[in-house]
């Protein structure tokens, strides 16, 4: 690949993508690393387009960062996950976590063999928030819409105000079973 094929901005994004992949311990450069590289160039056309589309480039960069505390929180949540209907991991964060940690945990659960989708529940404010992810075969949007959530087929979320964590867990489990009902 000749450098002359790319603008200096594009080369900078590729360099940042490679650095981020290495920092995260990945042996490949994937779309997530490219997104991070694009978001890392604050004044590039791509970063400006992301911001115009509503993306917070700082939040994008923060999403991919990891620290020991966050990793421990994610693994504590994963340890408590249970399979519902055989292929959906449903996990409850027993301790206080932020939205990014919950979303990363939902992503991490998709790396487990046999998991087609994951939903992480966590306390937030006056209720319970939900972060759902899917590899594509399960539409997490449809499941979380049953509890007032939204999103798209592979990434969805929502919030149930004034609710108990374990009552919401039961409602999500029922929504999953209803999703599979004929």
C-alpha positions as CSV (number, residue, x, y, z in Angstrom):
1,X,0.0,0.0,0.0
2,X,1.6,3.2,-1.1
3,X,1.4,6.2,1.2
4,X,0.5,8.5,-1.7
5,X,-3.0,6.8,-1.9
6,X,-4.0,8.4,1.4
7,X,-4.3,12.0,2.7
8,X,-2.2,12.9,5.7
9,X,-5.4,12.9,7.8
10,X,-6.2,9.3,6.6
11,X,-2.6,8.2,7.4
12,X,-2.9,9.8,10.8
13,X,-6.1,7.9,11.5
14,X,-4.5,4.6,10.4
15,X,-1.5,5.3,12.6
16,X,-3.8,6.0,15.6
17,X,-5.8,2.8,14.8
18,X,-2.6,0.7,14.8
19,X,-1.4,2.3,18.1
20,X,-4.8,1.7,19.7
21,X,-4.9,-1.9,18.5
22,X,-1.4,-2.4,20.1
23,X,-2.4,-0.6,23.3
24,X,-5.5,-2.8,23.6
25,X,-3.4,-5.9,23.1
26,X,-5.1,-6.8,19.8
27,X,-3.1,-8.5,17.0
28,X,-5.3,-7.0,14.3
29,X,-6.6,-3.6,13.3
30,X,-10.3,-3.7,13.0
31,X,-13.2,-1.3,12.5
32,X,-13.3,-0.5,16.2
33,X,-9.6,0.6,16.0
34,X,-10.3,2.7,12.9
35,X,-13.2,4.4,14.6
36,X,-11.0,5.2,17.6
37,X,-8.3,6.5,15.2
38,X,-10.9,8.7,13.4
39,X,-12.3,10.0,16.7
40,X,-8.8,10.7,18.0
41,X,-8.3,13.4,15.3
42,X,-10.4,16.1,16.7
43,X,-10.5,18.4,13.6
44,X,-10.5,15.7,10.9
45,X,-13.5,15.6,8.5
46,X,-14.4,12.2,9.9
47,X,-14.4,13.3,13.5
48,X,-16.5,16.4,12.6
49,X,-18.9,14.1,10.7
50,X,-19.2,11.8,13.8
51,X,-20.0,14.9,15.9
52,X,-22.6,16.1,13.4
53,X,-24.2,12.7,13.6
54,X,-24.5,13.0,17.4
55,X,-21.4,11.0,18.4
56,X,-19.3,12.4,21.3
57,X,-15.8,11.7,20.1
58,X,-14.5,11.9,23.7
59,X,-17.1,9.2,24.7
60,X,-16.0,7.1,21.7
61,X,-12.3,7.2,22.9
62,X,-13.4,6.6,26.5
63,X,-15.4,3.6,25.5
64,X,-12.3,1.8,24.3
65,X,-10.2,2.7,27.3
66,X,-9.8,0.2,30.1
67,X,-8.5,0.4,33.6
68,X,-8.1,-2.2,36.2
69,X,-11.2,-1.1,38.2
70,X,-13.4,-1.2,35.2
71,X,-12.1,-4.6,34.1
72,X,-12.7,-6.0,37.6
73,X,-16.2,-4.6,37.5
74,X,-16.9,-6.2,34.1
75,X,-15.6,-9.6,35.2
76,X,-17.7,-9.5,38.4
77,X,-20.8,-8.8,36.3
78,X,-19.8,-11.6,33.8
79,X,-19.3,-14.0,36.6
80,X,-23.0,-13.6,37.6
81,X,-24.4,-13.9,34.1
82,X,-27.0,-16.5,33.4
83,X,-28.1,-17.9,30.0
84,X,-31.7,-17.4,29.1
85,X,-33.2,-19.5,26.3
86,X,-29.9,-21.1,25.7
87,X,-28.1,-18.3,23.8
88,X,-28.7,-14.9,25.6
89,X,-26.5,-14.0,28.5
90,X,-28.4,-11.9,31.0
91,X,-26.3,-10.2,33.7
92,X,-27.0,-8.0,36.6
93,X,-24.5,-5.5,38.0
94,X,-24.8,-5.9,41.8
95,X,-22.6,-2.8,42.4
96,X,-22.8,0.7,41.0
97,X,-21.3,0.9,37.4
98,X,-21.5,3.5,34.7
99,X,-23.0,3.2,31.3
100,X,-19.7,2.6,29.5
101,X,-18.8,-0.3,31.9
102,X,-22.2,-1.9,31.3
103,X,-21.9,-1.5,27.5
104,X,-18.4,-3.0,27.5
105,X,-19.6,-5.9,29.6
106,X,-22.4,-6.6,27.1
107,X,-19.8,-6.6,24.4
108,X,-17.5,-8.8,26.4
109,X,-20.2,-11.4,26.9
110,X,-20.6,-11.7,23.1
111,X,-17.1,-13.2,23.0
112,X,-18.2,-16.2,24.9
113,X,-18.9,-19.3,22.9
114,X,-22.7,-20.0,22.4
115,X,-23.7,-16.4,23.3
116,X,-25.7,-14.8,20.5
117,X,-26.8,-11.8,22.5
118,X,-26.3,-10.2,25.9
119,X,-28.2,-7.8,28.2
120,X,-26.6,-6.1,31.2
121,X,-28.8,-4.5,33.8
122,X,-27.5,-1.9,36.2
123,X,-28.8,0.7,38.7
124,X,-28.9,4.2,37.4
125,X,-30.5,7.1,39.1
126,X,-34.1,6.3,40.2
127,X,-34.3,3.0,38.3
128,X,-32.6,0.4,36.2
129,X,-30.8,0.8,32.9
130,X,-30.3,-1.9,30.3
131,X,-27.5,-2.4,27.7
132,X,-28.1,-5.0,25.1
133,X,-25.8,-6.3,22.3
134,X,-26.2,-9.0,19.7
135,X,-24.1,-10.7,17.0
136,X,-27.1,-10.3,14.7
137,X,-29.2,-13.4,15.0
138,X,-31.1,-12.0,18.0
139,X,-32.8,-8.6,17.7
140,X,-32.1,-7.0,21.1
141,X,-34.1,-3.9,20.1
142,X,-37.3,-6.0,19.9
143,X,-36.6,-7.5,23.4
144,X,-35.8,-4.2,25.1
145,X,-38.8,-2.4,23.4
146,X,-41.0,-4.6,25.6
147,X,-39.6,-2.6,28.6
148,X,-39.7,0.8,26.8
149,X,-36.2,0.6,25.4
150,X,-35.0,1.1,21.9
151,X,-32.0,1.1,19.6
152,X,-31.3,-1.3,16.7
153,X,-31.1,-5.0,16.1
154,X,-27.5,-5.4,17.4
155,X,-27.3,-2.6,20.0
156,X,-30.1,-1.4,22.2
157,X,-30.8,0.0,25.6
158,X,-33.3,1.6,27.9
159,X,-34.2,2.7,31.4
160,X,-37.0,1.6,33.7
161,X,-37.7,4.4,36.2
162,X,-38.6,3.6,39.8
163,X,-37.9,-0.1,39.3
164,X,-36.1,-2.8,41.3
165,X,-33.1,-4.4,39.7
166,X,-34.4,-8.0,40.1
167,X,-37.9,-7.2,39.0
168,X,-36.5,-5.8,35.8
169,X,-34.4,-8.9,35.4
170,X,-37.5,-11.0,35.6
171,X,-39.3,-8.8,33.1
172,X,-36.3,-9.0,30.7
173,X,-36.2,-12.8,31.0
174,X,-40.0,-12.9,30.2
175,X,-39.4,-10.6,27.2
176,X,-36.7,-13.0,26.0
177,X,-39.0,-16.0,26.3
178,X,-41.8,-14.0,24.5
179,X,-39.3,-13.1,21.7
180,X,-38.8,-16.8,21.0
181,X,-42.5,-17.8,21.4
182,X,-44.2,-18.9,18.2
